[in-house]
Amino acid sequence: MLLEVQNLKVSYGNIEALHGISFSVDRGEIVTLIGANGAGKTSTLLSLARLPRPEAPTVTGGDILYNGQSILKTEPHVLIQKRMLALVPEGRHIFGNLTVLENLQMAASSRKRDAGNIAETDETESLVYDLFPRLYERRKQRGELLSGGEQQMLAVGRALMTGADFIMLDEPSMGLAPKLMQEMFRVLKQLNYQRNMTILVVEQNARVALKFADRGYVLNTGEIIASGASEELAANPDVQKAYLGG
């Protein structure tokens, strides 16, 4: 198993956001976490990414295993350097004052700059442009001047440039028109199929997420209340009623 979350508890100060959740993601899988606002989805991703942000929660119990090894004490930059996990956060968080190309290059800067990695970085940059031709057209344009859809493409491109085998995405469809949303998920599916990319996606649009993913977990106020193959969850009457408008 590539990622195992074991009885994870996290808190914001005295407020517990996750009450001991457990789930797993195998290599090459697409797994989704669905649930309403405030369910704990973003808290889960921030905990996995180990980001030292002021708004990030504190892990108070449980463990996070990557390839069988605990990463609870691993610094975020080490996760990136070792090409383990990359997060595409909600709100994109690109560098608006930098060009598309500079954003991509900065994301790749964590790799050691030897000849092999330089060649691999160039290959990944070409892959990003192949996946998102619009970014190639805009490569000299500052990030703040991109549309919302283009910024989301750039955020995914930045995650790819780290060389990580496992990408986590927080609400990738937020603010996107339906056509752009479908294109984003098509590209992610392509990455999974062609490159065996492992993907964990948090998504409020449960219908889209379950259509995209292999398996899913349903979060409700910090607890996992259902799990299974995407088809099973989509057919579950309780899931339909609560999250699919059924």
C-alpha positions as CSV (number, residue, x, y, z in Angstrom):
1,M,0.0,0.0,0.0
2,L,1.5,3.4,-1.0
3,L,-0.4,5.6,1.6
4,E,-1.9,4.4,4.8
5,V,-3.7,6.8,7.2
6,Q,-4.1,5.2,10.6
7,N,-6.6,6.6,13.2
8,L,-5.5,10.2,12.3
9,K,-6.6,12.9,14.7
10,V,-6.0,16.6,14.0
11,S,-7.0,19.7,15.7
12,Y,-7.1,23.5,15.3
13,G,-6.3,24.6,18.8
14,N,-8.8,23.0,21.1
15,I,-11.1,22.1,18.2
16,E,-10.7,18.6,16.9
17,A,-11.3,18.4,13.1
18,L,-10.6,14.8,12.4
19,H,-11.7,12.2,15.0
20,G,-9.5,9.2,14.1
21,I,-9.9,8.5,10.4
22,S,-8.3,5.6,8.6
23,F,-8.0,5.1,4.8
24,S,-5.5,4.0,2.2
25,V,-4.5,4.7,-1.3
26,D,-2.6,2.1,-3.4
27,R,-0.1,2.9,-6.1
28,G,-1.7,3.8,-9.4
29,E,-5.2,4.4,-7.8
30,I,-7.4,7.4,-8.0
31,V,-9.2,7.9,-4.7
32,T,-11.6,10.6,-3.7
33,L,-12.7,12.1,-0.4
34,I,-16.1,13.6,-0.6
35,G,-18.2,15.4,1.9
36,A,-19.9,18.7,2.7
37,N,-18.0,21.9,3.7
38,G,-16.5,21.5,7.1
39,A,-16.3,17.7,6.9
40,G,-12.5,17.7,7.3
41,K,-11.4,17.1,3.7
42,T,-9.0,20.0,3.4
43,S,-7.7,19.3,7.0
44,T,-6.9,15.8,5.8
45,L,-4.8,17.0,2.8
46,L,-3.0,19.6,4.8
47,S,-2.0,17.0,7.3
48,L,-0.7,14.6,4.6
49,A,1.3,17.4,3.0
50,R,2.8,18.4,6.3
51,L,2.6,22.0,5.4
52,P,3.8,24.5,8.0
53,R,1.1,27.0,7.4
54,P,-0.6,29.1,10.1
55,E,-3.9,27.6,9.1
56,A,-2.7,24.0,9.0
57,P,-4.0,21.7,11.7
58,T,-1.9,19.9,14.3
59,V,-1.7,16.1,14.2
60,T,-2.6,14.9,17.7
61,G,-2.9,11.2,17.2
62,G,-2.6,8.3,14.7
63,D,0.0,7.9,11.9
64,I,0.6,8.5,8.2
65,L,2.6,5.9,6.4
66,Y,4.1,6.3,3.0
67,N,5.5,3.0,1.6
68,G,5.3,1.6,5.0
69,Q,7.3,4.4,6.7
70,S,5.8,7.1,9.0
71,I,6.1,10.6,7.6
72,L,4.7,12.4,10.6
73,K,8.2,13.9,11.4
74,T,9.2,14.4,7.8
75,E,9.6,18.0,6.7
76,P,7.5,19.2,3.8
77,H,10.5,20.0,1.6
78,V,11.8,16.5,2.1
79,L,8.6,15.0,0.8
80,I,9.0,17.1,-2.3
81,Q,12.7,16.4,-2.7
82,K,12.1,12.7,-2.5
83,R,9.3,13.0,-5.0
84,M,6.7,11.6,-2.6
85,L,3.7,13.9,-2.3
86,A,2.7,17.1,-4.1
87,L,-0.4,19.1,-3.2
88,V,-2.5,21.3,-5.5
89,P,-4.2,23.4,-2.8
90,E,-7.6,25.0,-2.9
91,G,-7.3,28.4,-4.4
92,R,-4.3,27.4,-6.5
93,H,-1.7,29.5,-4.7
94,I,0.5,30.2,-7.7
95,F,3.0,33.1,-7.8
96,G,1.0,35.8,-9.5
97,N,4.0,38.1,-10.0
98,L,5.9,35.3,-11.9
99,T,5.4,34.1,-15.4
100,V,4.0,30.7,-16.2
101,L,7.5,29.5,-17.1
102,E,9.0,30.9,-13.9
103,N,6.2,29.2,-11.8
104,L,7.1,25.9,-13.4
105,Q,10.8,26.3,-13.0
106,M,10.5,27.3,-9.3
107,A,8.4,24.1,-8.7
108,A,11.2,22.1,-10.2
109,S,14.0,23.8,-8.2
110,S,13.8,21.3,-5.4
111,R,15.3,18.6,-7.6
112,K,19.0,18.2,-7.5
113,R,20.4,20.0,-10.5
114,D,22.5,17.2,-11.9
115,A,22.5,16.3,-15.7
116,G,20.0,13.5,-15.3
117,N,17.5,15.6,-13.4
118,I,17.9,18.6,-15.7
119,A,16.9,16.3,-18.7
120,E,14.1,14.9,-16.7
121,T,12.9,18.3,-15.7
122,D,12.9,19.4,-19.3
123,E,10.9,16.4,-20.2
124,T,8.3,17.1,-17.5
125,E,8.0,20.7,-18.7
126,S,7.3,19.4,-22.2
127,L,4.7,17.0,-20.7
128,V,3.0,19.9,-18.9
129,Y,2.7,21.9,-22.2
130,D,1.4,18.8,-24.0
131,L,-1.3,18.3,-21.4
132,F,-2.1,22.0,-21.2
133,P,-1.3,23.7,-24.5
134,R,-2.8,26.9,-23.2
135,L,0.1,27.2,-20.7
136,Y,2.6,27.0,-23.6
137,E,0.8,29.9,-25.3
138,R,0.8,31.8,-22.0
139,R,4.3,30.8,-20.8
140,K,5.7,34.4,-20.7
141,Q,2.5,35.8,-19.1
142,R,2.3,36.5,-15.3
143,G,0.2,34.2,-13.3
144,E,-2.0,36.9,-12.0
145,L,-3.2,37.7,-15.5
146,L,-4.3,34.1,-16.2
147,S,-8.0,33.1,-16.1
148,G,-9.2,30.9,-13.2
149,G,-9.0,27.8,-15.4
150,E,-5.5,28.6,-16.6
151,Q,-4.4,29.2,-13.0
152,Q,-5.7,25.7,-12.1
153,M,-3.8,24.2,-15.0
154,L,-0.7,26.0,-13.8
155,A,-1.2,24.7,-10.3
156,V,-1.4,21.1,-11.6
157,G,1.6,21.8,-13.8
158,R,3.6,23.0,-10.8
159,A,2.8,19.8,-8.9
160,L,3.9,17.7,-11.9
161,M,7.2,19.6,-12.1
162,T,8.2,18.4,-8.6
163,G,8.4,14.9,-10.0
164,A,6.1,13.5,-7.3
165,D,4.5,10.1,-7.9
166,F,1.5,11.0,-5.8
167,I,-0.6,14.1,-6.4
168,M,-3.3,15.4,-4.0
169,L,-5.8,18.0,-5.3
170,D,-8.1,20.1,-3.1
171,E,-11.3,21.1,-4.9
172,P,-9.8,21.1,-8.5
173,S,-13.2,22.0,-10.0
174,M,-13.8,25.0,-7.9
175,G,-14.6,28.1,-10.0
176,L,-14.3,26.3,-13.3
177,A,-16.9,26.3,-16.0
178,P,-18.3,22.8,-16.7
179,K,-16.3,22.4,-20.0
180,L,-13.0,23.3,-18.2
181,M,-13.9,21.1,-15.3
182,Q,-14.4,18.1,-17.6
183,E,-11.1,18.9,-19.4
184,M,-9.2,19.1,-16.1
185,F,-10.5,15.7,-15.0
186,R,-9.8,14.2,-18.4
187,V,-6.1,15.3,-18.2
188,L,-5.8,13.9,-14.7
189,K,-7.3,10.6,-15.9
190,Q,-4.8,10.6,-18.7
191,L,-1.9,11.1,-16.3
192,N,-3.2,8.2,-14.2
193,Y,-3.6,5.9,-17.2
194,Q,-0.4,6.7,-19.1
195,R,2.0,7.4,-16.2
196,N,0.5,5.4,-13.4
197,M,0.1,8.6,-11.4
198,T,-1.5,8.1,-8.0
199,I,-4.1,10.7,-7.3
200,L,-6.0,11.6,-4.1
201,V,-8.7,14.2,-4.9
202,V,-10.9,16.2,-2.4
203,E,-14.0,17.3,-4.2
204,Q,-17.3,18.8,-3.1
205,N,-18.9,17.9,-6.4
206,A,-19.5,14.3,-5.4
207,R,-21.1,13.2,-8.7
208,V,-18.0,14.3,-10.7
209,A,-15.6,12.9,-8.1
210,L,-17.2,9.4,-8.1
211,K,-17.3,9.3,-11.8
212,F,-13.6,10.1,-11.9
213,A,-12.2,8.0,-9.1
214,D,-11.7,4.2,-8.6
215,R,-12.7,4.3,-4.9
216,G,-14.0,6.8,-2.5
217,Y,-14.4,7.7,1.2
218,V,-17.2,9.9,2.6
219,L,-16.3,12.3,5.3
220,N,-18.8,13.8,7.7
221,T,-17.8,16.1,10.5
222,G,-14.3,14.6,10.9
223,E,-15.3,10.9,10.5
224,I,-15.4,8.5,7.6
225,I,-19.0,7.2,7.4
226,A,-18.8,5.2,4.1
227,S,-16.3,3.8,1.7
228,G,-16.1,1.6,-1.3
229,A,-15.8,1.4,-5.0
230,S,-17.1,4.6,-6.7
231,E,-19.9,2.7,-8.3
232,E,-21.0,1.3,-4.9
233,L,-21.0,4.7,-3.3
234,A,-22.8,6.3,-6.2
235,A,-25.6,3.6,-5.8
236,N,-25.8,4.0,-2.0
237,P,-29.1,5.6,-1.2
238,D,-27.7,7.5,1.8
239,V,-24.9,8.9,-0.3
240,Q,-27.3,9.8,-3.1
241,K,-29.6,11.6,-0.7
242,A,-26.9,13.5,1.1
243,Y,-24.4,14.3,-1.7
244,L,-25.8,13.5,-5.1
245,G,-29.2,15.2,-4.9
246,G,-31.0,11.9,-5.1
